[in-house]
Amino acid sequence: MKTLRTALALLVATWGLAGCLSGEATKVSQDGFTFAVEVTGDTAVARNYHTGRLNFAKLEEAARAAIETASGCAVRTLVKRGEINTFDATLNCAG
């Protein structure tokens, strides 16, 4: 089971790096939510298409984690757009 988790972590990290370089959306599942994360330079957008009642704090935490997974960077700011379940982030990337 540990080998499977390690392989999955490497796969997610690879997808995250590819998304960071290409600017295309990367699908990331985090805490029961699935996000399409687009990374462009030092900004990112996370979209979740879940419908129904949500715990906003959990959704926001999951969006932050999904962006960090996809980008490989820390989230500096995270703001919810007027659109349903869409978050804009600025990133703090080392290097």
PyMOL CGO cylinders between C-alpha atoms (Angstrom):
from pymol import cmd
from pymol.cgo import CYLINDER

trace = [
    CYLINDER, 0.00, 0.00, 0.00, 2.88, 2.37, 0.80, 0.3, 1, 1, 1, 1, 1, 1,
    CYLINDER, 2.88, 2.37, 0.80, 4.34, 1.77, -2.67, 0.3, 1, 1, 1, 1, 1, 1,
    CYLINDER, 4.34, 1.77, -2.67, 1.02, 2.68, -4.25, 0.3, 1, 1, 1, 1, 1, 1,
    CYLINDER, 1.02, 2.68, -4.25, 0.85, 5.91, -2.20, 0.3, 1, 1, 1, 1, 1, 1,
    CYLINDER, 0.85, 5.91, -2.20, 4.40, 6.81, -3.19, 0.3, 1, 1, 1, 1, 1, 1,
    CYLINDER, 4.40, 6.81, -3.19, 3.67, 6.18, -6.86, 0.3, 1, 1, 1, 1, 1, 1,
    CYLINDER, 3.67, 6.18, -6.86, 0.50, 8.26, -6.64, 0.3, 1, 1, 1, 1, 1, 1,
    CYLINDER, 0.50, 8.26, -6.64, 2.38, 11.12, -4.93, 0.3, 1, 1, 1, 1, 1, 1,
    CYLINDER, 2.38, 11.12, -4.93, 5.02, 11.08, -7.66, 0.3, 1, 1, 1, 1, 1, 1,
    CYLINDER, 5.02, 11.08, -7.66, 2.35, 11.07, -10.34, 0.3, 1, 1, 1, 1, 1, 1,
    CYLINDER, 2.35, 11.07, -10.34, 0.55, 14.04, -8.76, 0.3, 1, 1, 1, 1, 1, 1,
    CYLINDER, 0.55, 14.04, -8.76, 3.85, 15.91, -8.41, 0.3, 1, 1, 1, 1, 1, 1,
    CYLINDER, 3.85, 15.91, -8.41, 4.65, 15.26, -12.07, 0.3, 1, 1, 1, 1, 1, 1,
    CYLINDER, 4.65, 15.26, -12.07, 1.21, 16.49, -13.13, 0.3, 1, 1, 1, 1, 1, 1,
    CYLINDER, 1.21, 16.49, -13.13, 1.71, 19.57, -10.96, 0.3, 1, 1, 1, 1, 1, 1,
    CYLINDER, 1.71, 19.57, -10.96, 5.03, 20.38, -12.62, 0.3, 1, 1, 1, 1, 1, 1,
    CYLINDER, 5.03, 20.38, -12.62, 3.55, 19.86, -16.08, 0.3, 1, 1, 1, 1, 1, 1,
    CYLINDER, 3.55, 19.86, -16.08, 0.67, 22.18, -15.21, 0.3, 1, 1, 1, 1, 1, 1,
    CYLINDER, 0.67, 22.18, -15.21, 3.10, 24.81, -13.94, 0.3, 1, 1, 1, 1, 1, 1,
    CYLINDER, 3.10, 24.81, -13.94, 5.06, 24.76, -17.17, 0.3, 1, 1, 1, 1, 1, 1,
    CYLINDER, 5.06, 24.76, -17.17, 2.22, 24.52, -19.66, 0.3, 1, 1, 1, 1, 1, 1,
    CYLINDER, 2.22, 24.52, -19.66, -0.44, 26.82, -18.20, 0.3, 1, 1, 1, 1, 1, 1,
    CYLINDER, -0.44, 26.82, -18.20, -3.08, 24.14, -18.81, 0.3, 1, 1, 1, 1, 1, 1,
    CYLINDER, -3.08, 24.14, -18.81, -5.53, 22.98, -16.15, 0.3, 1, 1, 1, 1, 1, 1,
    CYLINDER, -5.53, 22.98, -16.15, -4.39, 20.17, -13.88, 0.3, 1, 1, 1, 1, 1, 1,
    CYLINDER, -4.39, 20.17, -13.88, -7.00, 17.99, -12.18, 0.3, 1, 1, 1, 1, 1, 1,
    CYLINDER, -7.00, 17.99, -12.18, -6.29, 17.73, -8.45, 0.3, 1, 1, 1, 1, 1, 1,
    CYLINDER, -6.29, 17.73, -8.45, -8.43, 15.96, -5.84, 0.3, 1, 1, 1, 1, 1, 1,
    CYLINDER, -8.43, 15.96, -5.84, -8.11, 17.26, -2.31, 0.3, 1, 1, 1, 1, 1, 1,
    CYLINDER, -8.11, 17.26, -2.31, -10.17, 16.42, 0.79, 0.3, 1, 1, 1, 1, 1, 1,
    CYLINDER, -10.17, 16.42, 0.79, -13.07, 15.06, -1.24, 0.3, 1, 1, 1, 1, 1, 1,
    CYLINDER, -13.07, 15.06, -1.24, -13.16, 17.95, -3.73, 0.3, 1, 1, 1, 1, 1, 1,
    CYLINDER, -13.16, 17.95, -3.73, -11.82, 17.87, -7.29, 0.3, 1, 1, 1, 1, 1, 1,
    CYLINDER, -11.82, 17.87, -7.29, -10.35, 21.06, -8.75, 0.3, 1, 1, 1, 1, 1, 1,
    CYLINDER, -10.35, 21.06, -8.75, -9.19, 22.14, -12.18, 0.3, 1, 1, 1, 1, 1, 1,
    CYLINDER, -9.19, 22.14, -12.18, -6.10, 24.21, -11.37, 0.3, 1, 1, 1, 1, 1, 1,
    CYLINDER, -6.10, 24.21, -11.37, -4.50, 26.54, -13.92, 0.3, 1, 1, 1, 1, 1, 1,
    CYLINDER, -4.50, 26.54, -13.92, -1.07, 27.94, -13.08, 0.3, 1, 1, 1, 1, 1, 1,
    CYLINDER, -1.07, 27.94, -13.08, 0.41, 30.87, -14.99, 0.3, 1, 1, 1, 1, 1, 1,
    CYLINDER, 0.41, 30.87, -14.99, 3.64, 32.32, -13.66, 0.3, 1, 1, 1, 1, 1, 1,
    CYLINDER, 3.64, 32.32, -13.66, 3.05, 33.42, -10.07, 0.3, 1, 1, 1, 1, 1, 1,
    CYLINDER, 3.05, 33.42, -10.07, -0.76, 33.18, -10.20, 0.3, 1, 1, 1, 1, 1, 1,
    CYLINDER, -0.76, 33.18, -10.20, -3.23, 30.31, -10.20, 0.3, 1, 1, 1, 1, 1, 1,
    CYLINDER, -3.23, 30.31, -10.20, -6.96, 29.70, -10.56, 0.3, 1, 1, 1, 1, 1, 1,
    CYLINDER, -6.96, 29.70, -10.56, -8.74, 26.73, -8.96, 0.3, 1, 1, 1, 1, 1, 1,
    CYLINDER, -8.74, 26.73, -8.96, -12.24, 25.76, -10.07, 0.3, 1, 1, 1, 1, 1, 1,
    CYLINDER, -12.24, 25.76, -10.07, -14.47, 23.20, -8.37, 0.3, 1, 1, 1, 1, 1, 1,
    CYLINDER, -14.47, 23.20, -8.37, -17.77, 22.21, -9.94, 0.3, 1, 1, 1, 1, 1, 1,
    CYLINDER, -17.77, 22.21, -9.94, -19.36, 20.64, -6.86, 0.3, 1, 1, 1, 1, 1, 1,
    CYLINDER, -19.36, 20.64, -6.86, -22.98, 21.59, -6.35, 0.3, 1, 1, 1, 1, 1, 1,
    CYLINDER, -22.98, 21.59, -6.35, -25.02, 21.55, -3.20, 0.3, 1, 1, 1, 1, 1, 1,
    CYLINDER, -25.02, 21.55, -3.20, -24.40, 22.72, 0.34, 0.3, 1, 1, 1, 1, 1, 1,
    CYLINDER, -24.40, 22.72, 0.34, -20.74, 23.09, 1.16, 0.3, 1, 1, 1, 1, 1, 1,
    CYLINDER, -20.74, 23.09, 1.16, -18.68, 23.99, 4.17, 0.3, 1, 1, 1, 1, 1, 1,
    CYLINDER, -18.68, 23.99, 4.17, -16.95, 27.02, 2.69, 0.3, 1, 1, 1, 1, 1, 1,
    CYLINDER, -16.95, 27.02, 2.69, -13.99, 26.88, 5.07, 0.3, 1, 1, 1, 1, 1, 1,
    CYLINDER, -13.99, 26.88, 5.07, -13.25, 23.26, 4.04, 0.3, 1, 1, 1, 1, 1, 1,
    CYLINDER, -13.25, 23.26, 4.04, -13.64, 24.13, 0.35, 0.3, 1, 1, 1, 1, 1, 1,
    CYLINDER, -13.64, 24.13, 0.35, -11.25, 27.07, 0.72, 0.3, 1, 1, 1, 1, 1, 1,
    CYLINDER, -11.25, 27.07, 0.72, -8.67, 24.94, 2.57, 0.3, 1, 1, 1, 1, 1, 1,
    CYLINDER, -8.67, 24.94, 2.57, -8.96, 22.26, -0.11, 0.3, 1, 1, 1, 1, 1, 1,
    CYLINDER, -8.96, 22.26, -0.11, -8.55, 24.87, -2.88, 0.3, 1, 1, 1, 1, 1, 1,
    CYLINDER, -8.55, 24.87, -2.88, -5.38, 26.19, -1.22, 0.3, 1, 1, 1, 1, 1, 1,
    CYLINDER, -5.38, 26.19, -1.22, -3.95, 22.66, -0.91, 0.3, 1, 1, 1, 1, 1, 1,
    CYLINDER, -3.95, 22.66, -0.91, -4.89, 21.80, -4.52, 0.3, 1, 1, 1, 1, 1, 1,
    CYLINDER, -4.89, 21.80, -4.52, -3.16, 24.93, -5.82, 0.3, 1, 1, 1, 1, 1, 1,
    CYLINDER, -3.16, 24.93, -5.82, -0.05, 24.17, -3.78, 0.3, 1, 1, 1, 1, 1, 1,
    CYLINDER, -0.05, 24.17, -3.78, -0.04, 20.59, -5.08, 0.3, 1, 1, 1, 1, 1, 1,
    CYLINDER, -0.04, 20.59, -5.08, -0.47, 21.65, -8.71, 0.3, 1, 1, 1, 1, 1, 1,
    CYLINDER, -0.47, 21.65, -8.71, 2.02, 24.52, -8.60, 0.3, 1, 1, 1, 1, 1, 1,
    CYLINDER, 2.02, 24.52, -8.60, 4.64, 23.25, -6.18, 0.3, 1, 1, 1, 1, 1, 1,
    CYLINDER, 4.64, 23.25, -6.18, 4.51, 26.73, -4.61, 0.3, 1, 1, 1, 1, 1, 1,
    CYLINDER, 4.51, 26.73, -4.61, 3.08, 28.20, -1.43, 0.3, 1, 1, 1, 1, 1, 1,
    CYLINDER, 3.08, 28.20, -1.43, -0.12, 30.22, -1.78, 0.3, 1, 1, 1, 1, 1, 1,
    CYLINDER, -0.12, 30.22, -1.78, 0.51, 33.84, -0.79, 0.3, 1, 1, 1, 1, 1, 1,
    CYLINDER, 0.51, 33.84, -0.79, -3.07, 35.11, -1.25, 0.3, 1, 1, 1, 1, 1, 1,
    CYLINDER, -3.07, 35.11, -1.25, -6.33, 33.31, -1.96, 0.3, 1, 1, 1, 1, 1, 1,
    CYLINDER, -6.33, 33.31, -1.96, -9.51, 35.12, -2.97, 0.3, 1, 1, 1, 1, 1, 1,
    CYLINDER, -9.51, 35.12, -2.97, -12.87, 33.62, -3.95, 0.3, 1, 1, 1, 1, 1, 1,
    CYLINDER, -12.87, 33.62, -3.95, -14.25, 35.02, -7.21, 0.3, 1, 1, 1, 1, 1, 1,
    CYLINDER, -14.25, 35.02, -7.21, -17.89, 35.90, -7.66, 0.3, 1, 1, 1, 1, 1, 1,
    CYLINDER, -17.89, 35.90, -7.66, -18.18, 32.73, -9.75, 0.3, 1, 1, 1, 1, 1, 1,
    CYLINDER, -18.18, 32.73, -9.75, -19.26, 29.61, -7.91, 0.3, 1, 1, 1, 1, 1, 1,
    CYLINDER, -19.26, 29.61, -7.91, -16.33, 27.75, -6.30, 0.3, 1, 1, 1, 1, 1, 1,
    CYLINDER, -16.33, 27.75, -6.30, -13.59, 29.63, -8.17, 0.3, 1, 1, 1, 1, 1, 1,
    CYLINDER, -13.59, 29.63, -8.17, -10.48, 30.85, -6.33, 0.3, 1, 1, 1, 1, 1, 1,
    CYLINDER, -10.48, 30.85, -6.33, -7.69, 33.15, -7.52, 0.3, 1, 1, 1, 1, 1, 1,
    CYLINDER, -7.69, 33.15, -7.52, -4.27, 32.82, -5.88, 0.3, 1, 1, 1, 1, 1, 1,
    CYLINDER, -4.27, 32.82, -5.88, -0.93, 34.51, -5.97, 0.3, 1, 1, 1, 1, 1, 1,
    CYLINDER, -0.93, 34.51, -5.97, 2.00, 32.19, -5.43, 0.3, 1, 1, 1, 1, 1, 1,
    CYLINDER, 2.00, 32.19, -5.43, 5.24, 32.39, -3.52, 0.3, 1, 1, 1, 1, 1, 1,
    CYLINDER, 5.24, 32.39, -3.52, 7.67, 30.13, -5.38, 0.3, 1, 1, 1, 1, 1, 1,
    CYLINDER, 7.67, 30.13, -5.38, 11.20, 29.54, -4.13, 0.3, 1, 1, 1, 1, 1, 1,
    CYLINDER, 11.20, 29.54, -4.13, 13.90, 30.03, -6.61, 0.3, 1, 1, 1, 1, 1, 1,
]
cmd.load_cgo(trace, "trace")
